[in-house]
Amino acid sequence: MKRKVYCYDFDGTITRKDTLLEFIKYTKGTSRFLQGFLLYSPLLILMKLHLYPNYKVKQKVFSYFFRGESIDAFNHQCRSFARDCADLLRESARTSLRKAIAEDATIFIVSASIDNWVAPFFKDSVVSDFNPTDLHILGTQIEVVDNKITGRFLSRNCYGQEKVNRIQQMLTAPRDEYHIIAYGDSRGDQEMLAYANQGYYKPFRR
């Protein structure tokens, strides 16, 4: 029997909103949030016009808000964010995740968001009694030097073909030994949906 693998995009698929924006507002307040995005509005416009890479804008924005912070304090904020903002998760997505867990399937959360705040949603908020080792976060890793966040990213932007690359890195057997079910909601998920045996676009919005 083929091994079932569930691949979920995070922002907009499992969640109702972009968690980068929500995390900044949660940790820095609305005024600082607006100040930072006003500063980077020219680059954001170029990004929307596909004239400037998405990942470069994201790294600049992340660095502006979090460079120099203690990683311990940052991780504490991430856990608090997941606990206090658990209602960002769509209920139908929770149901799907519970089903995947009950099937003893492999679960990948494949996201361009930062691992540090994505992981606590699943360890603390989806269900209380599943083993987190059954679920893997394939997201963006941040660089930390001397316990401080440098503002740089260690991994490539997990978008488009990179999502497929990250999934393939995790699969140890030949592709035909897996039955892959994928869920996404944007242009950045299209390659992952096409790679899957079953791909679902915006599935949890009913």
MDAnalysis code that builds the backbone (N, CA, C; Angstrom):
import MDAnalysis as mda
import numpy as np

u = mda.Universe.empty(618, n_residues=206, atom_resindex=np.repeat(np.arange(206), 3), trajectory=True)
u.add_TopologyAttr("name", ["N", "CA", "C"] * 206)
u.add_TopologyAttr("resid", np.arange(1, 207))
u.add_TopologyAttr("resname", ["MET", "LYS", "ARG", "LYS", "VAL", "TYR", "CYS", "TYR", "ASP", "PHE", "ASP", "GLY", "THR", "ILE", "THR", "ARG", "LYS", "ASP", "THR", "LEU", "LEU", "GLU", "PHE", "ILE", "LYS", "TYR", "THR", "LYS", "GLY", "THR", "SER", "ARG", "PHE", "LEU", "GLN", "GLY", "PHE", "LEU", "LEU", "TYR", "SER", "PRO", "LEU", "LEU", "ILE", "LEU", "MET", "LYS", "LEU", "HIS", "LEU", "TYR", "PRO", "ASN", "TYR", "LYS", "VAL", "LYS", "GLN", "LYS", "VAL", "PHE", "SER", "TYR", "PHE", "PHE", "ARG", "GLY", "GLU", "SER", "ILE", "ASP", "ALA", "PHE", "ASN", "HIS", "GLN", "CYS", "ARG", "SER", "PHE", "ALA", "ARG", "ASP", "CYS", "ALA", "ASP", "LEU", "LEU", "ARG", "GLU", "SER", "ALA", "ARG", "THR", "SER", "LEU", "ARG", "LYS", "ALA", "ILE", "ALA", "GLU", "ASP", "ALA", "THR", "ILE", "PHE", "ILE", "VAL", "SER", "ALA", "SER", "ILE", "ASP", "ASN", "TRP", "VAL", "ALA", "PRO", "PHE", "PHE", "LYS", "ASP", "SER", "VAL", "VAL", "SER", "ASP", "PHE", "ASN", "PRO", "THR", "ASP", "LEU", "HIS", "ILE", "LEU", "GLY", "THR", "GLN", "ILE", "GLU", "VAL", "VAL", "ASP", "ASN", "LYS", "ILE", "THR", "GLY", "ARG", "PHE", "LEU", "SER", "ARG", "ASN", "CYS", "TYR", "GLY", "GLN", "GLU", "LYS", "VAL", "ASN", "ARG", "ILE", "GLN", "GLN", "MET", "LEU", "THR", "ALA", "PRO", "ARG", "ASP", "GLU", "TYR", "HIS", "ILE", "ILE", "ALA", "TYR", "GLY", "ASP", "SER", "ARG", "GLY", "ASP", "GLN", "GLU", "MET", "LEU", "ALA", "TYR", "ALA", "ASN", "GLN", "GLY", "TYR", "TYR", "LYS", "PRO", "PHE", "ARG", "ARG"])
u.atoms.positions = np.array([
    [0.837, -1.199, 0.000],
    [0.000, 0.000, 0.000],
    [0.871, 1.247, 0.000],
    [0.478, 2.228, -0.785],
    [1.258, 3.455, -0.853],
    [1.122, 4.263, 0.441],
    [2.223, 4.933, 0.801],
    [2.235, 5.782, 1.981],
    [1.547, 7.107, 1.667],
    [0.567, 7.493, 2.487],
    [-0.126, 8.756, 2.271],
    [0.705, 9.915, 2.808],
    [0.801, 10.969, 2.012],
    [1.506, 12.179, 2.402],
    [0.580, 13.367, 2.143],
    [0.320, 14.130, 3.186],
    [-0.501, 15.332, 3.061],
    [0.415, 16.555, 3.088],
    [0.257, 17.444, 2.096],
    [1.068, 18.658, 1.988],
    [0.147, 19.875, 2.034],
    [0.324, 20.690, 3.044],
    [-0.525, 21.857, 3.231],
    [0.281, 23.145, 3.098],
    [-0.156, 24.048, 2.227],
    [0.303, 25.431, 2.342],
    [-0.269, 25.989, 3.643],
    [0.373, 27.003, 4.199],
    [-0.056, 27.546, 5.493],
    [-0.886, 28.818, 5.327],
    [-0.236, 29.912, 4.911],
    [-0.917, 31.215, 4.855],
    [-1.987, 31.229, 3.772],
    [-3.222, 31.493, 4.200],
    [-4.323, 31.575, 3.255],
    [-5.003, 30.252, 2.982],
    [-4.307, 29.151, 3.252],
    [-4.891, 27.818, 3.071],
    [-5.383, 27.290, 4.414],
    [-4.459, 27.074, 5.330],
    [-4.849, 26.682, 6.687],
    [-5.335, 27.899, 7.480],
    [-4.707, 29.042, 7.246],
    [-5.061, 30.253, 7.987],
    [-5.970, 31.166, 7.173],
    [-6.637, 32.065, 7.882],
    [-7.527, 33.017, 7.233],
    [-6.783, 34.272, 6.763],
    [-5.574, 34.516, 7.295],
    [-4.823, 35.727, 6.976],
    [-3.343, 35.391, 6.840],
    [-2.596, 36.320, 6.275],
    [-1.144, 36.190, 6.170],
    [-0.533, 36.321, 7.562],
    [0.179, 35.301, 8.026],
    [0.666, 35.332, 9.399],
    [1.888, 36.210, 9.596],
    [2.651, 36.502, 8.544],
    [3.755, 37.459, 8.704],
    [3.209, 38.800, 9.156],
    [2.183, 39.277, 8.464],
    [1.592, 40.570, 8.808],
    [0.967, 40.525, 10.201],
    [0.250, 39.442, 10.489],
    [-0.404, 39.329, 11.787],
    [0.615, 39.218, 12.923],
    [1.724, 38.518, 12.664],
    [2.744, 38.374, 13.706],
    [3.421, 39.712, 13.994],
    [3.691, 40.483, 12.956],
    [4.300, 41.801, 13.175],
    [3.369, 42.693, 13.984],
    [2.089, 42.721, 13.611],
    [1.128, 43.539, 14.365],
    [1.016, 43.056, 15.811],
    [1.044, 41.744, 15.996],
    [0.916, 41.174, 17.337],
    [2.104, 41.562, 18.212],
    [3.311, 41.497, 17.661],
    [4.517, 41.714, 18.465],
    [4.948, 43.176, 18.534],
    [4.647, 43.960, 17.486],
    [5.165, 45.328, 17.417],
    [4.089, 46.402, 17.547],
    [2.837, 46.021, 17.408],
    [1.752, 46.995, 17.477],
    [1.428, 47.570, 16.106],
    [0.220, 48.071, 15.971],
    [-0.253, 48.545, 14.671],
    [0.530, 49.746, 14.167],
    [0.877, 50.673, 15.057],
    [1.584, 51.898, 14.626],
    [2.944, 51.569, 14.026],
    [3.724, 50.730, 14.722],
    [5.039, 50.344, 14.197],
    [4.887, 49.533, 12.914],
    [3.873, 48.692, 12.876],
    [3.590, 47.908, 11.673],
    [3.374, 48.827, 10.473],
    [2.531, 49.832, 10.631],
    [2.234, 50.758, 9.534],
    [3.466, 51.569, 9.149],
    [4.261, 51.965, 10.136],
    [5.484, 52.718, 9.869],
    [6.445, 51.903, 9.004],
    [6.612, 50.630, 9.351],
    [7.526, 49.779, 8.600],
    [7.059, 49.543, 7.181],
    [5.775, 49.317, 7.000],
    [5.288, 49.038, 5.656],
    [5.220, 50.296, 4.804],
    [5.067, 51.449, 5.426],
    [5.170, 52.691, 4.676],
    [6.592, 52.881, 4.170],
    [7.566, 52.554, 5.006],
    [8.973, 52.669, 4.624],
    [9.280, 51.788, 3.412],
    [8.727, 50.598, 3.389],
    [9.037, 49.641, 2.320],
    [7.977, 49.611, 1.222],
    [7.058, 50.567, 1.229],
    [5.989, 50.574, 0.226],
    [6.504, 50.622, -1.220],
    [7.577, 51.349, -1.535],
    [8.063, 51.315, -2.926],
    [8.464, 49.908, -3.380],
    [9.146, 49.173, -2.493],
    [9.546, 47.813, -2.844],
    [8.339, 46.881, -2.915],
    [7.366, 47.113, -2.060],
    [6.159, 46.287, -2.085],
    [5.403, 46.477, -3.395],
    [5.385, 47.716, -3.889],
    [4.734, 47.990, -5.174],
    [5.482, 47.290, -6.308],
    [6.821, 47.383, -6.279],
    [7.620, 46.695, -7.307],
    [7.418, 45.189, -7.254],
    [7.273, 44.656, -6.036],
    [7.038, 43.225, -5.880],
    [5.704, 42.832, -6.522],
    [4.666, 43.628, -6.275],
    [3.349, 43.338, -6.850],
    [3.380, 43.402, -8.375],
    [4.275, 44.233, -8.915],
    [4.428, 44.353, -10.368],
    [5.390, 43.308, -10.930],
    [5.881, 42.424, -10.048],
    [6.828, 41.363, -10.423],
    [8.150, 41.937, -10.940],
    [8.527, 43.089, -10.372],
    [9.786, 43.729, -10.753],
    [10.848, 43.620, -9.653],
    [10.472, 43.029, -8.528],
    [11.415, 42.860, -7.418],
    [11.043, 41.552, -6.712],
    [12.031, 40.704, -6.397],
    [11.732, 39.383, -5.850],
    [10.995, 39.435, -4.513],
    [9.988, 38.587, -4.395],
    [9.184, 38.502, -3.176],
    [10.045, 38.219, -1.956],
    [10.991, 37.254, -2.088],
    [11.761, 36.845, -0.916],
    [12.677, 37.959, -0.411],
    [13.155, 38.823, -1.318],
    [14.023, 39.919, -0.890],
    [13.246, 40.944, -0.087],
    [12.017, 41.243, -0.520],
    [11.179, 42.170, 0.236],
    [10.860, 41.585, 1.602],
    [10.502, 40.319, 1.611],
    [10.154, 39.669, 2.873],
    [11.327, 39.699, 3.853],
    [12.533, 39.438, 3.351],
    [13.702, 39.445, 4.228],
    [13.986, 40.842, 4.755],
    [13.850, 41.846, 3.908],
    [14.071, 43.222, 4.346],
    [13.067, 43.630, 5.425],
    [11.804, 43.267, 5.219],
    [10.770, 43.601, 6.199],
    [11.026, 42.863, 7.509],
    [11.334, 41.577, 7.421],
    [11.615, 40.802, 8.627],
    [12.809, 41.383, 9.379],
    [13.860, 41.730, 8.648],
    [15.058, 42.292, 9.275],
    [14.753, 43.614, 9.963],
    [13.956, 44.444, 9.324],
    [13.592, 45.751, 9.901],
    [12.952, 45.579, 11.274],
    [12.078, 44.607, 11.411],
    [11.329, 44.448, 12.654],
    [12.042, 43.598, 13.702],
    [12.874, 42.634, 13.286],
    [13.343, 41.643, 14.255],
    [14.857, 41.502, 14.365],
    [15.628, 42.174, 13.526],
    [17.090, 42.052, 13.604],
    [17.580, 42.490, 14.989],
    [18.469, 41.680, 15.572],
    [19.069, 42.000, 16.863],
    [18.319, 41.454, 18.061],
    [17.135, 40.895, 17.834],
    [16.374, 40.339, 18.948],
    [16.975, 39.017, 19.417],
    [16.816, 38.736, 20.686],
    [17.199, 37.437, 21.234],
    [16.304, 36.355, 20.636],
    [16.902, 35.245, 20.218],
    [16.107, 34.166, 19.656],
    [15.200, 33.556, 20.718],
    [15.613, 33.573, 21.967],
    [14.775, 33.019, 23.034],
    [13.513, 33.865, 23.212],
    [13.693, 35.185, 23.210],
    [12.537, 36.074, 23.325],
    [11.634, 35.954, 22.102],
    [12.250, 35.822, 20.927],
    [11.482, 35.684, 19.694],
    [10.646, 34.401, 19.727],
    [11.247, 33.302, 20.140],
    [10.518, 32.038, 20.198],
    [9.380, 32.093, 21.215],
    [9.598, 32.818, 22.302],
    [8.522, 32.996, 23.281],
    [7.358, 33.762, 22.657],
    [7.669, 34.795, 21.866],
    [6.630, 35.543, 21.164],
    [5.886, 34.648, 20.171],
    [6.614, 33.770, 19.507],
    [5.997, 32.860, 18.536],
    [5.000, 31.930, 19.217],
    [5.378, 31.391, 20.366],
    [4.467, 30.504, 21.094],
    [3.237, 31.260, 21.585],
    [3.448, 32.481, 22.048],
    [2.323, 33.298, 22.512],
    [1.390, 33.649, 21.367],
    [1.974, 33.954, 20.216],
    [1.181, 34.290, 19.022],
    [0.283, 33.119, 18.640],
    [0.835, 31.914, 18.606],
    [0.042, 30.740, 18.239],
    [-1.063, 30.498, 19.249],
    [-0.757, 30.688, 20.514],
    [-1.769, 30.463, 21.561],
    [-2.887, 31.508, 21.488],
    [-2.501, 32.778, 21.343],
    [-3.485, 33.854, 21.394],
    [-4.243, 34.044, 20.078],
    [-3.671, 33.557, 18.982],
    [-4.271, 33.778, 17.657],
    [-4.653, 32.460, 16.982],
    [-5.000, 31.472, 17.787],
    [-5.381, 30.168, 17.237],
    [-6.596, 30.263, 16.330],
    [-7.399, 31.321, 16.503],
    [-8.580, 31.470, 15.651],
    [-8.226, 31.852, 14.212],
    [-6.939, 32.084, 13.931],
    [-6.518, 32.285, 12.536],
    [-6.668, 31.004, 11.718],
    [-6.686, 29.854, 12.380],
    [-6.790, 28.574, 11.679],
    [-8.240, 28.325, 11.257],
    [-8.411, 27.950, 9.998],
    [-9.741, 27.613, 9.504],
    [-10.196, 26.289, 10.126],
    [-11.450, 26.245, 10.551],
    [-11.941, 25.045, 11.213],
    [-11.934, 23.837, 10.280],
    [-12.264, 24.050, 9.003],
    [-12.256, 22.930, 8.062],
    [-10.836, 22.415, 7.822],
    [-9.837, 23.295, 7.937],
    [-8.444, 22.848, 7.834],
    [-8.051, 22.021, 9.049],
    [-8.506, 22.424, 10.218],
    [-8.267, 21.631, 11.430],
    [-8.836, 20.220, 11.263],
    [-10.050, 20.163, 10.716],
    [-10.690, 18.868, 10.510],
    [-9.863, 17.999, 9.571],
    [-9.368, 18.586, 8.492],
    [-8.542, 17.846, 7.545],
    [-7.259, 17.341, 8.204],
    [-6.639, 18.180, 9.015],
    [-5.410, 17.774, 9.702],
    [-5.679, 16.637, 10.676],
    [-6.776, 16.713, 11.397],
    [-7.121, 15.626, 12.319],
    [-7.313, 14.311, 11.553],
    [-7.938, 14.400, 10.392],
    [-8.149, 13.217, 9.556],
    [-6.807, 12.625, 9.115],
    [-5.890, 13.485, 8.686],
    [-4.568, 13.021, 8.261],
    [-3.817, 12.370, 9.412],
    [-3.946, 12.954, 10.598],
    [-3.295, 12.391, 11.784],
    [-3.889, 11.032, 12.123],
    [-5.215, 10.924, 12.045],
    [-5.888, 9.655, 12.344],
    [-5.483, 8.562, 11.373],
    [-5.133, 8.929, 10.146],
    [-4.710, 7.962, 9.131],
    [-3.243, 7.564, 9.284],
    [-2.568, 8.161, 10.271],
    [-1.137, 7.908, 10.486],
    [-0.330, 8.277, 9.241],
    [-0.768, 9.333, 8.569],
    [-0.098, 9.801, 7.360],
    [1.089, 10.696, 7.716],
    [1.960, 10.886, 6.750],
    [3.010, 11.900, 6.865],
    [2.398, 13.242, 6.497],
    [2.713, 14.275, 7.287],
    [2.124, 15.594, 7.071],
    [3.237, 16.623, 6.928],
    [3.194, 17.378, 5.841],
    [4.129, 18.477, 5.626],
    [3.344, 19.788, 5.586],
    [3.793, 20.757, 6.357],
    [3.307, 22.134, 6.229],
    [4.363, 22.850, 5.403],
    [4.017, 23.188, 4.171],
    [4.994, 23.702, 3.205],
    [4.720, 25.185, 3.005],
    [5.586, 26.027, 3.571],
    [5.243, 27.447, 3.677],
    [6.470, 28.335, 3.556],
    [6.252, 29.523, 3.005],
    [7.312, 30.525, 2.989],
    [7.415, 31.263, 4.322],
    [6.478, 31.013, 5.229],
    [6.527, 31.661, 6.541],
    [7.656, 31.090, 7.390],
    [7.951, 31.796, 8.473],
    [9.062, 31.430, 9.353],
    [8.683, 30.230, 10.223],
    [9.538, 29.213, 10.218],
    [9.289, 28.004, 11.004],
    [8.917, 28.317, 12.452],
    [9.582, 29.296, 13.042],
    [9.466, 29.550, 14.479],
    [8.045, 29.858, 14.911],
    [7.279, 30.567, 14.069],
    [5.896, 30.838, 14.493],
    [4.892, 29.903, 13.847],
    [5.287, 29.168, 12.823],
    [4.364, 28.189, 12.232],
    [4.246, 26.965, 13.136],
    [5.368, 26.429, 13.595],
    [5.364, 25.173, 14.354],
    [4.473, 25.204, 15.593],
    [4.475, 26.276, 16.403],
    [3.653, 26.247, 17.610],
    [2.155, 26.112, 17.358],
    [1.680, 26.512, 16.195],
    [0.263, 26.330, 15.901],
    [-0.111, 24.846, 15.922],
    [0.802, 24.010, 15.487],
    [0.491, 22.589, 15.372],
    [0.850, 21.827, 16.636],
    [1.815, 22.277, 17.360],
    [2.169, 21.631, 18.612],
    [1.158, 21.958, 19.714],
    [0.532, 23.132, 19.613],
    [-0.310, 23.582, 20.713],
    [-1.793, 23.729, 20.363],
    [-2.120, 23.914, 19.079],
    [-3.434, 24.448, 18.792],
    [-4.352, 23.578, 17.954],
    [-3.821, 22.664, 17.161],
    [-4.710, 21.908, 16.273],
    [-5.418, 20.815, 17.060],
    [-4.658, 19.909, 17.615],
    [-5.192, 18.921, 18.548],
    [-4.169, 18.755, 19.655],
    [-4.610, 18.354, 20.801],
    [-3.707, 18.354, 21.951],
    [-2.969, 17.036, 22.142],
    [-3.374, 15.961, 21.447],
    [-2.844, 14.649, 21.801],
    [-2.105, 13.944, 20.670],
    [-1.689, 14.686, 19.614],
    [-0.960, 13.990, 18.565],
    [0.537, 14.198, 18.749],
    [1.292, 13.297, 18.154],
    [2.748, 13.328, 18.271],
    [3.314, 14.294, 17.236],
    [3.948, 15.390, 17.641],
    [4.457, 16.363, 16.669],
    [5.457, 15.786, 15.672],
    [6.068, 14.651, 15.981],
    [7.025, 14.065, 15.031],
    [6.320, 13.546, 13.778],
    [5.005, 13.411, 13.808],
    [4.256, 12.979, 12.635],
    [4.113, 14.113, 11.616],
    [4.456, 15.316, 12.027],
    [4.237, 16.500, 11.206],
    [5.544, 17.271, 11.068],
    [5.825, 17.733, 9.855],
    [7.088, 18.410, 9.570],
    [6.808, 19.783, 8.975],
    [7.520, 20.779, 9.469],
    [7.388, 22.141, 8.963],
    [8.474, 22.372, 7.928],
    [8.078, 22.627, 6.689],
    [9.025, 22.943, 5.614],
    [8.838, 24.413, 5.277],
    [9.486, 25.257, 6.057],
    [9.313, 26.693, 5.894],
    [10.634, 27.417, 5.778],
    [10.638, 28.668, 6.173],
    [11.831, 29.507, 6.111],
    [12.566, 29.470, 7.442],
    [13.859, 29.195, 7.388],
    [14.681, 29.219, 8.592],
    [15.441, 30.551, 8.666],
    [15.554, 31.074, 9.855],
    [16.243, 32.350, 10.044],
    [17.630, 32.126, 10.641],
    [18.538, 33.036, 10.312],
    [19.910, 32.948, 10.823],
    [19.988, 33.542, 12.228],
    [20.687, 32.820, 13.108],
    [20.909, 33.276, 14.481],
    [22.398, 33.176, 14.775],
    [22.990, 34.258, 15.264],
    [24.406, 34.293, 15.633],
    [24.512, 34.838, 17.053],
    [25.200, 34.113, 17.908],
    [25.353, 34.525, 19.312],
    [23.999, 34.804, 19.964],
    [23.040, 33.923, 19.671],
    [21.697, 33.994, 20.245],
    [20.890, 35.204, 19.777],
    [21.363, 35.885, 18.719],
    [20.659, 37.046, 18.189],
    [20.230, 36.794, 16.745],
    [19.057, 37.300, 16.396],
    [18.559, 37.194, 15.031],
    [19.309, 38.191, 14.147],
    [19.891, 37.704, 13.060],
    [20.652, 38.603, 12.177],
    [19.754, 39.336, 11.181],
    [18.559, 38.815, 10.957],
    [17.672, 39.384, 9.941],
    [17.804, 38.713, 8.592],
    [18.745, 37.781, 8.472],
    [18.927, 37.058, 7.208],
    [18.238, 35.691, 7.274],
    [17.897, 35.180, 6.098],
    [17.281, 33.857, 5.991],
    [18.343, 32.828, 5.613],
    [18.203, 31.629, 6.135],
    [19.132, 30.546, 5.816],
    [18.659, 29.708, 4.635],
    [17.363, 29.675, 4.399],
    [16.812, 28.801, 3.365],
    [16.282, 29.611, 2.190],
    [16.089, 28.945, 1.062],
    [15.499, 29.585, -0.105],
    [14.025, 29.845, 0.144],
    [13.471, 30.796, -0.608],
    [12.051, 31.100, -0.481],
    [11.227, 29.882, -0.890],
    [10.387, 29.392, 0.000],
    [9.606, 28.182, -0.254],
    [8.352, 28.549, -1.039],
    [8.541, 28.718, -2.335],
    [7.506, 29.233, -3.233],
    [7.658, 28.528, -4.575],
    [6.536, 28.180, -5.218],
    [6.607, 27.582, -6.548],
    [7.337, 26.254, -6.537],
    [8.291, 26.092, -7.446],
    [9.025, 24.835, -7.579],
    [9.788, 24.488, -6.309],
    [10.177, 25.494, -5.532],
    [10.911, 25.212, -4.295],
    [10.070, 24.398, -3.319],
    [8.757, 24.556, -3.361],
    [7.904, 23.732, -2.495],
    [8.051, 22.257, -2.868],
    [8.039, 21.974, -4.150],
    [8.226, 20.597, -4.611],
    [9.617, 20.094, -4.223],
    [10.630, 20.925, -4.398],
    [11.998, 20.528, -4.037],
    [12.093, 20.140, -2.564],
    [11.445, 20.934, -1.715],
    [11.523, 20.669, -0.275],
    [10.806, 19.362, 0.081],
    [9.674, 19.112, -0.572],
    [8.949, 17.854, -0.342],
    [9.804, 16.676, -0.789],
    [10.408, 16.785, -1.972],
    [11.232, 15.691, -2.498],
    [12.415, 15.381, -1.589],
    [12.965, 16.405, -0.959],
    [14.080, 16.190, -0.042],
    [13.679, 15.348, 1.163],
    [12.399, 15.405, 1.513],
    [11.904, 14.682, 2.689],
    [11.478, 13.256, 2.377],
    [11.209, 12.962, 1.118],
    [10.731, 11.631, 0.744],
    [11.921, 10.705, 0.483],
    [12.013, 9.644, 1.237],
    [13.182, 8.769, 1.158],
    [12.999, 7.607, 0.185],
    [11.753, 7.307, -0.173],
    [11.467, 6.211, -1.111],
    [11.161, 6.782, -2.494],
    [11.112, 5.963, -3.535],
    [10.733, 6.453, -4.869],
    [9.342, 7.108, -4.854],
    [9.161, 8.075, -5.741],
    [7.911, 8.846, -5.780],
    [6.679, 7.953, -5.896],
    [6.760, 6.881, -6.656],
    [5.566, 6.064, -6.893],
    [5.159, 5.226, -5.683],
    [5.930, 5.332, -4.602],
    [5.544, 4.641, -3.368],
    [4.686, 5.513, -2.462],
    [4.421, 6.753, -2.902],
    [3.633, 7.686, -2.102],
    [2.358, 8.093, -2.837],
    [1.316, 8.325, -2.070],
    [0.110, 8.967, -2.590],
    [0.035, 10.334, -1.917],
    [0.245, 11.386, -2.709],
    [0.381, 12.740, -2.162],
    [-0.906, 13.519, -2.385],
    [-1.403, 14.117, -1.304],
    [-2.571, 14.991, -1.345],
    [-2.096, 16.381, -0.927],
    [-2.341, 17.385, -1.769],
    [-1.824, 18.733, -1.504],
    [-2.948, 19.751, -1.510],
    [-2.753, 20.797, -0.688],
    [-3.732, 21.867, -0.553],
    [-3.019, 23.215, -0.659],
    [-3.555, 24.111, -1.484],
    [-2.951, 25.432, -1.631],
    [-3.979, 26.468, -2.029],
    [-3.512, 27.741, -2.096],
    [-4.479, 28.808, -2.394],
    [-3.926, 29.911, -3.278],
    [-2.709, 29.745, -3.804],
    [-2.105, 30.862, -4.542],
    [-1.220, 30.366, -5.676],
    [-0.709, 31.309, -6.457],
    [0.214, 30.999, -7.550],
    [1.428, 30.223, -7.034],
    [1.871, 30.525, -5.853],
    [3.045, 29.851, -5.307],
    [2.838, 28.396, -4.967],
    [1.581, 27.917, -5.030],
    [1.283, 26.524, -4.714],
    [1.035, 25.672, -5.956],
    [1.033, 26.256, -7.118],
    [0.608, 25.531, -8.315],
    [1.490, 24.333, -8.630],
    [2.801, 24.492, -8.489],
    [3.706, 23.377, -8.766],
    [3.482, 22.226, -7.776],
    [3.245, 22.556, -6.526],
    [2.985, 21.528, -5.518],
    [1.679, 20.797, -5.816],
    [0.648, 21.537, -6.204],
    [-0.641, 20.916, -6.522],
    [-0.518, 20.002, -7.735],
    [0.286, 20.429, -8.725],
    [0.481, 19.609, -9.928],
    [1.299, 18.363, -9.623],
    [2.216, 18.444, -8.695],
    [3.075, 17.325, -8.318],
    [2.295, 16.244, -7.566],
    [1.253, 16.654, -6.858],
    [0.480, 15.728, -6.032],
    [-0.392, 14.805, -6.883],
    [-0.757, 13.671, -6.302],
    [-1.755, 12.808, -6.934],
    [-3.137, 13.447, -6.889],
    [-3.387, 14.166, -5.801],
    [-4.626, 14.923, -5.651],
    [-4.262, 16.326, -5.180],
    [-4.641, 17.337, -5.949],
    [-4.358, 18.719, -5.588],
    [-5.649, 19.505, -5.439],
    [-5.753, 20.253, -4.344],
    [-6.978, 20.997, -4.050],
    [-6.646, 22.481, -3.862],
    [-7.353, 23.319, -4.622],
    [-7.115, 24.772, -4.606],
    [-8.216, 25.455, -3.764],
    [-7.782, 26.211, -2.749],
    [-8.694, 26.913, -1.843],
    [-9.767, 25.962, -1.295],
    [-9.364, 24.860, -0.699],
    [-10.338, 23.823, -0.316],
    [-11.109, 24.089, 0.973],
    [-10.590, 24.974, 1.820],
    [-11.150, 25.093, 3.180],
    [-11.968, 26.374, 3.373],
    [-12.460, 26.948, 2.299],
    [-13.158, 28.242, 2.401],
    [-14.673, 28.115, 2.406],
    [-15.180, 26.908, 2.413],
    [-16.636, 26.731, 2.441],
    [-17.145, 26.931, 3.858],
])
